[in-house]
Structures are given as C-alpha cells and as structure tokens.
Amino acid sequence: MSAAAELLAEVRRLGGVLEFRPPDRIHYRLPPEQADRLLPAIREAKPELLRLLAASPRDPDPRAARWAGVTLATLGDRAITLTAPARDLPAPREWVKTPAGLGDLICWEASGAEGLVRLFRPRQGQAALVWFPAERIVGELEWSRRRA
C-alpha cells in the first residue's frame, strides 16, 4: 500500500473525509485534534491522493439517506416539490416542529398544502414518515414565534 493510500485510510479511520474536486483540488473534513498533523501529509501526498480519489468510486450521495423509506405508496399520487412553494414555508431539509414532535422536512406537496416529515422520534405505533398540513409545520426559525 502506498503512503498516499495509507494516509487516505487513516483519515477515513479517524472519521475524516477527503473528496476529489475537479480539476485538481481536494476538499477535506478532518477531526480538529488531528488536522495539524494530517494537513502537511495531505499536501505532500496531494498528486497521489488526487489520482486515488479520482479513480475511486464517488461516495454515496448523502441526500439519498433522506429518502430512505420513502416509497411511491408514501407519496401517494401527490405531485411534490423540493423547494418551499411559498416564502413563509420552511425549506426541505430544515428541521421542523409538528404536532407529533420534531422532524426533518423531506418535501412539499406541489401546492404547499402539506409536507412530508421524517419524525426524529416517532411515538410507538406511529409511522416515521408523516404528511402534515402546512399550517401544522413550524420551521426551526419560527419555533420561538409560534407553536405547532
């Protein structure tokens, strides 16, 4: 195993990330306590790291995890949108408060009448993915201003 491959494996083992950004950049997220030690090694091994990162399959898209468990049955016959249909509605991927608890807003029905929320802690017997009327979904920025 080359020194660059060992460095890449060490960064991953420590919970860090190195990503290839074309044409010749490396984006990194390193554990803060290890950054001072790893950055010089990353700079030194950059040409070989670029080759390894460009050749390796891309990491799974983190957005895919958001959609885990969402099926056509969950969506029903709803037309959906991945942006807030109105300025006063929270955006998908925003944490929201609902009558059933806190969750992550997945998407909106296209008209904005209801939103699909993945509850962080569903109550016993309750589905984790629930459609709520728009007026019952409160965005994180609005929590202190009104109640769900």
C-alpha positions as CSV (number, residue, x, y, z in Angstrom):
1,M,0.0,0.0,0.0
2,S,1.4,3.4,-1.0
3,A,1.9,6.2,1.5
4,A,-1.0,8.1,0.0
5,A,-3.3,5.1,0.3
6,E,-2.3,4.6,3.9
7,L,-2.9,8.3,4.6
8,L,-6.3,8.1,3.0
9,A,-7.2,5.0,5.0
10,E,-6.0,6.8,8.2
11,V,-8.1,9.9,7.5
12,R,-11.2,7.7,7.0
13,R,-10.5,5.6,10.1
14,L,-10.4,8.8,12.1
15,G,-13.7,9.9,10.7
16,G,-12.4,12.4,8.3
17,V,-13.2,12.8,4.6
18,L,-11.1,13.6,1.5
19,E,-13.0,14.3,-1.7
20,F,-11.7,14.9,-5.2
21,R,-12.9,18.2,-6.6
22,P,-12.0,18.5,-10.3
23,P,-9.8,19.5,-11.8
24,D,-7.1,19.4,-9.1
25,R,-8.4,20.1,-5.7
26,I,-9.0,18.0,-2.6
27,H,-11.8,19.0,-0.2
28,Y,-11.2,17.8,3.3
29,R,-13.0,17.5,6.7
30,L,-10.7,16.4,9.4
31,P,-11.1,15.8,13.1
32,P,-9.9,19.1,14.7
33,E,-7.5,17.4,17.0
34,Q,-5.8,15.7,14.0
35,A,-5.8,18.5,11.5
36,D,-2.4,20.0,12.4
37,R,-0.8,16.6,11.9
38,L,-2.6,15.4,8.8
39,L,-2.7,18.6,6.7
40,P,1.1,18.6,5.9
41,A,0.9,15.0,5.0
42,I,-2.1,15.6,2.7
43,R,-0.2,18.5,1.0
44,E,2.8,16.3,0.4
45,A,0.9,13.4,-1.0
46,K,-1.6,15.6,-3.0
47,P,-0.6,14.3,-6.5
48,E,-1.0,10.7,-5.5
49,L,-4.2,11.4,-3.4
50,L,-5.7,13.1,-6.4
51,R,-5.1,10.1,-8.5
52,L,-6.5,7.7,-5.9
53,L,-9.6,9.9,-5.2
54,A,-10.3,10.4,-8.9
55,A,-10.1,6.7,-9.6
56,S,-12.2,5.6,-6.6
57,P,-16.0,5.4,-6.9
58,R,-17.7,8.5,-5.6
59,D,-19.0,8.4,-2.1
60,P,-22.8,7.8,-1.8
61,D,-24.8,11.0,-2.1
62,P,-25.7,12.0,1.4
63,R,-29.1,13.3,0.1
64,A,-30.0,9.6,-0.6
65,A,-30.3,8.8,3.1
66,R,-33.0,11.5,3.4
67,W,-35.2,9.5,1.0
68,A,-34.7,6.1,2.8
69,G,-38.1,4.5,3.3
70,V,-39.9,7.0,1.0
71,T,-41.9,4.9,-1.4
72,L,-44.5,5.6,-4.1
73,A,-47.1,4.5,-1.6
74,T,-45.8,7.1,0.9
75,L,-46.0,9.8,-1.8
76,G,-49.4,8.6,-3.0
77,D,-50.5,10.5,-6.1
78,R,-49.1,13.8,-4.8
79,A,-47.0,16.0,-7.1
80,I,-44.0,17.0,-4.9
81,T,-41.5,19.8,-4.9
82,L,-38.1,20.0,-3.3
83,T,-38.3,23.7,-2.7
84,A,-40.7,25.6,-0.4
85,P,-43.8,26.5,-2.5
86,A,-44.1,29.8,-0.6
87,R,-41.6,32.1,1.2
88,D,-43.3,31.6,4.5
89,L,-42.9,27.8,4.5
90,P,-39.8,26.0,5.7
91,A,-37.5,24.5,3.1
92,P,-36.9,20.8,2.7
93,R,-34.0,19.6,4.8
94,E,-35.0,22.1,7.5
95,W,-35.8,20.8,11.0
96,V,-39.5,21.4,11.8
97,K,-41.9,21.1,14.7
98,T,-45.2,19.2,14.2
99,P,-48.0,18.1,16.5
100,A,-46.3,14.7,16.6
101,G,-42.8,16.0,17.5
102,L,-39.6,17.3,15.8
103,G,-38.6,16.1,12.4
104,D,-36.8,16.7,9.1
105,L,-38.9,18.1,6.3
106,I,-38.4,15.9,3.3
107,C,-40.6,17.6,0.6
108,W,-43.7,19.5,0.0
109,E,-46.8,18.6,-2.0
110,A,-46.5,20.9,-5.0
111,S,-49.3,23.3,-3.9
112,G,-47.8,23.7,-0.5
113,A,-50.9,22.3,1.2
114,E,-48.9,19.6,3.1
115,G,-45.4,18.5,3.8
116,L,-43.7,15.1,4.3
117,V,-41.8,15.0,7.6
118,R,-39.5,12.3,8.9
119,L,-40.0,12.3,12.7
120,F,-36.9,12.1,14.8
121,R,-38.6,10.1,17.5
122,P,-41.9,8.6,16.3
123,R,-44.2,7.5,19.1
124,Q,-44.9,3.8,19.5
125,G,-47.1,2.6,16.7
126,Q,-46.6,5.8,14.7
127,A,-45.0,5.9,11.2
128,A,-41.7,7.8,10.9
129,L,-42.8,9.4,7.7
130,V,-45.9,11.5,8.1
131,W,-47.7,14.1,5.9
132,F,-48.8,17.2,7.9
133,P,-50.9,20.2,6.8
134,A,-48.7,23.2,6.1
135,E,-50.3,25.2,9.0
136,R,-49.1,22.4,11.4
137,I,-45.5,22.5,10.3
138,V,-43.3,25.1,12.0
139,G,-39.8,25.8,10.7
140,E,-36.9,25.9,13.0
141,L,-36.5,29.7,12.7
142,E,-40.1,30.2,13.7
143,W,-40.2,27.9,16.8
144,S,-39.9,30.8,19.2
145,R,-42.6,32.9,17.4
146,R,-45.4,30.4,17.3
147,R,-46.4,26.9,18.4
148,A,-47.3,23.9,16.3
